[in-house]
Amino acid sequence: SSDDIEDVSLFDADDDVSRRSKKSKIRHPVASFFHLFFRVSAIVVYLLCELLTSSFIACMVTIILLLSCDFWAVKNVTGRLMVGLRWWNQVDDDGRSHWVFEARKVSAQGSKTSSEAESRIFWLGLITCPMIWVIFAFSALFSFKVKWLAVVVMGVVLQGANLYGYIRCKVGSRKNLTSMATNYLGKQFLRQTVAKEDQTAS
């Protein structure tokens, strides 16, 4: 599959709004709330469901509904409003799969209209929650809670897919992602080598 990266304006009024809004202000409080509400609610239900009810089916259905609502809201709404990013996968007439990424255009002043506070909330929620589901997956695996494993895997897959999509959307194609990782590891290796040389010299 090939990657299509597009830089388009998602909202016509973005440039006008950016002149009037402060970077640190939360401009979309409802979107910010629901960005965290569904994913945090799914985690809370998973942790407390055995205390609240003995019905595994009711807990499983509730968690999967919350995860599905979160996937849809983050992919289609909160990503566009909070950080100006959008991604999806489409299949062309030849049956080939294409990842398509959209980013809000830079305004005339050279700055994007995303609020720094909203951006922090978005990325913190996007990164932290999948990590929690991964911890739940290992916990369910090692404690032999096989019936919960399917629910936890669903959480990892749905929230991990959004994380992967938005990281690809943020940094570009897979080549860029690979080069970023390579550069980071190279810098870490160089930093450790210089630190060892400094310790040896002193």
C-alpha positions as CSV (number, residue, x, y, z in Angstrom):
1,S,0.0,0.0,0.0
2,S,1.1,3.5,-0.7
3,D,0.8,6.6,1.5
4,D,-1.0,9.8,0.5
5,I,-0.2,12.8,2.7
6,E,-2.4,15.8,2.1
7,D,-2.2,19.3,3.6
8,V,-5.8,20.7,3.5
9,S,-7.9,23.1,5.4
10,L,-10.5,21.1,7.5
11,F,-12.5,24.2,8.5
12,D,-13.0,27.4,6.5
13,A,-13.2,29.6,9.6
14,D,-9.9,28.3,11.2
15,D,-7.8,31.3,10.1
16,D,-10.3,33.8,11.6
17,V,-10.6,31.9,14.8
18,S,-6.8,31.6,15.2
19,R,-6.4,35.4,15.3
20,R,-8.9,35.7,18.2
21,S,-7.9,32.7,20.3
22,K,-5.0,32.2,22.7
23,K,-2.7,29.3,22.4
24,S,-3.2,28.1,25.9
25,K,-7.0,28.3,25.9
26,I,-9.2,25.2,25.5
27,R,-11.3,26.2,22.5
28,H,-13.2,22.9,22.2
29,P,-14.2,21.9,25.8
30,V,-16.8,19.4,24.7
31,A,-14.4,17.6,22.3
32,S,-11.7,17.6,25.0
33,F,-14.1,16.1,27.5
34,F,-15.3,13.3,25.2
35,H,-11.7,12.7,24.0
36,L,-11.0,11.4,27.5
37,F,-14.4,10.4,28.7
38,F,-15.0,7.2,26.6
39,R,-11.4,5.9,27.0
40,V,-11.2,6.6,30.7
41,S,-14.7,5.2,31.3
42,A,-13.7,1.9,29.5
43,I,-10.7,1.6,31.8
44,V,-12.8,2.4,34.9
45,V,-15.5,-0.2,33.9
46,Y,-12.8,-2.8,33.3
47,L,-11.3,-2.2,36.8
48,L,-14.6,-2.1,38.7
49,C,-16.9,-4.4,36.8
50,E,-16.3,-7.4,39.0
51,L,-17.2,-5.4,42.0
52,L,-20.3,-3.9,40.5
53,T,-21.9,-6.9,38.8
54,S,-21.3,-10.6,38.3
55,S,-22.4,-10.6,34.6
56,F,-19.3,-10.9,32.4
57,I,-21.5,-10.3,29.2
58,A,-22.8,-7.0,30.5
59,C,-19.3,-5.8,31.4
60,M,-17.9,-7.0,28.1
61,V,-20.6,-5.3,26.0
62,T,-20.3,-2.0,28.0
63,I,-16.5,-1.9,27.6
64,I,-16.6,-2.7,23.8
65,L,-19.3,0.0,23.3
66,L,-17.2,2.5,25.1
67,L,-14.1,1.6,23.2
68,S,-16.0,1.8,19.9
69,C,-17.4,5.2,20.7
70,D,-13.9,6.3,21.7
71,F,-12.5,5.0,18.4
72,W,-15.1,6.8,16.3
73,A,-14.9,10.1,18.3
74,V,-11.1,10.3,18.3
75,K,-10.7,9.3,14.7
76,N,-13.5,11.5,13.2
77,V,-14.0,14.4,15.6
78,T,-11.5,15.2,18.4
79,G,-8.4,14.7,16.2
80,R,-9.7,17.3,13.7
81,L,-10.9,19.8,16.3
82,M,-8.0,19.5,18.8
83,V,-4.9,19.1,16.7
84,G,-6.1,19.6,13.1
85,L,-5.2,16.0,12.0
86,R,-7.3,13.4,10.3
87,W,-6.5,9.9,8.9
88,W,-8.3,7.1,7.2
89,N,-7.7,4.1,5.0
90,Q,-9.3,3.8,1.6
91,V,-9.3,1.1,-1.1
92,D,-9.2,2.2,-4.7
93,D,-10.8,0.6,-7.7
94,D,-7.8,-1.8,-8.2
95,G,-8.2,-3.1,-4.7
96,R,-5.1,-1.4,-3.4
97,S,-5.2,0.1,0.1
98,H,-4.1,3.7,0.7
99,W,-3.5,5.5,4.0
100,V,-4.6,9.1,3.6
101,F,-3.6,11.8,6.0
102,E,-4.9,15.3,6.3
103,A,-3.5,18.2,8.3
104,R,-4.9,21.7,8.9
105,K,-3.2,24.3,6.7
106,V,-0.8,26.7,8.3
107,S,-2.4,30.1,8.7
108,A,-1.2,33.3,7.1
109,Q,0.8,34.2,10.3
110,G,2.7,30.9,9.9
111,S,1.2,29.2,13.0
112,K,-1.4,26.5,13.2
113,T,-4.6,27.1,15.1
114,S,-4.3,24.2,17.5
115,S,-4.3,25.2,21.2
116,E,-1.3,24.0,23.1
117,A,-3.5,22.9,26.1
118,E,-5.8,20.9,23.7
119,S,-2.8,19.4,22.0
120,R,-1.4,18.3,25.3
121,I,-4.7,16.7,26.4
122,F,-5.1,15.0,23.0
123,W,-1.6,13.4,22.9
124,L,-1.6,12.5,26.6
125,G,-4.9,10.7,26.3
126,L,-3.9,9.1,23.0
127,I,-0.6,7.7,24.3
128,T,-1.4,6.9,27.9
129,C,-4.6,4.8,27.5
130,P,-3.2,2.2,25.0
131,M,-0.3,1.7,27.3
132,I,-2.7,1.0,30.2
133,W,-4.5,-1.6,28.0
134,V,-1.2,-3.2,27.2
135,I,-0.5,-3.5,30.9
136,F,-4.0,-5.0,31.3
137,A,-3.2,-7.5,28.6
138,F,-0.1,-8.8,30.3
139,S,-2.0,-8.9,33.6
140,A,-4.8,-10.9,32.1
141,L,-2.4,-13.2,30.4
142,F,-0.2,-13.9,33.5
143,S,-3.2,-14.3,35.8
144,F,-4.9,-16.7,33.4
145,K,-8.0,-14.6,33.0
146,V,-8.7,-15.9,29.6
147,K,-12.2,-14.6,29.3
148,W,-11.0,-11.0,29.8
149,L,-8.2,-11.4,27.3
150,A,-10.5,-10.8,24.3
151,V,-11.8,-7.6,25.8
152,V,-8.3,-6.3,26.6
153,V,-7.1,-7.2,23.2
154,M,-10.0,-5.2,21.7
155,G,-8.9,-2.2,23.8
156,V,-5.3,-2.5,22.6
157,V,-6.3,-2.9,19.0
158,L,-8.9,0.0,18.9
159,Q,-6.9,2.5,20.8
160,G,-3.6,1.3,19.3
161,A,-5.0,1.9,15.8
162,N,-5.8,5.5,16.5
163,L,-2.4,6.0,18.1
164,Y,-0.7,4.5,15.1
165,G,-2.8,6.5,12.7
166,Y,-2.2,9.8,14.3
167,I,1.6,9.2,14.7
168,R,1.7,8.4,11.0
169,C,-0.3,11.5,10.4
170,K,1.9,13.7,12.5
171,V,5.3,12.5,11.3
172,G,4.4,11.5,7.7
173,S,5.2,8.3,5.9
174,R,6.8,5.1,7.4
175,K,10.1,6.2,6.0
176,N,10.0,9.4,8.1
177,L,8.9,7.4,11.1
178,T,11.8,4.9,10.6
179,S,14.3,7.8,10.1
180,M,13.1,9.5,13.3
181,A,13.6,6.3,15.3
182,T,17.0,5.8,13.8
183,N,18.1,9.4,14.5
184,Y,16.8,9.2,18.1
185,L,18.7,5.9,18.7
186,G,21.8,7.4,17.1
187,K,21.6,10.5,19.3
188,Q,21.2,8.4,22.4
189,F,24.2,6.2,21.5
190,L,26.3,9.3,20.8
191,R,25.2,10.9,24.1
192,Q,26.2,7.7,26.0
193,T,29.5,7.5,24.3
194,V,30.4,11.1,25.1
195,A,29.3,10.6,28.7
196,K,31.6,7.6,29.0
197,E,34.5,9.4,27.5
198,D,34.0,12.3,29.9
199,Q,33.9,9.9,32.9
200,T,37.1,8.3,31.6
201,A,38.8,11.6,31.1
202,S,37.9,12.8,34.6
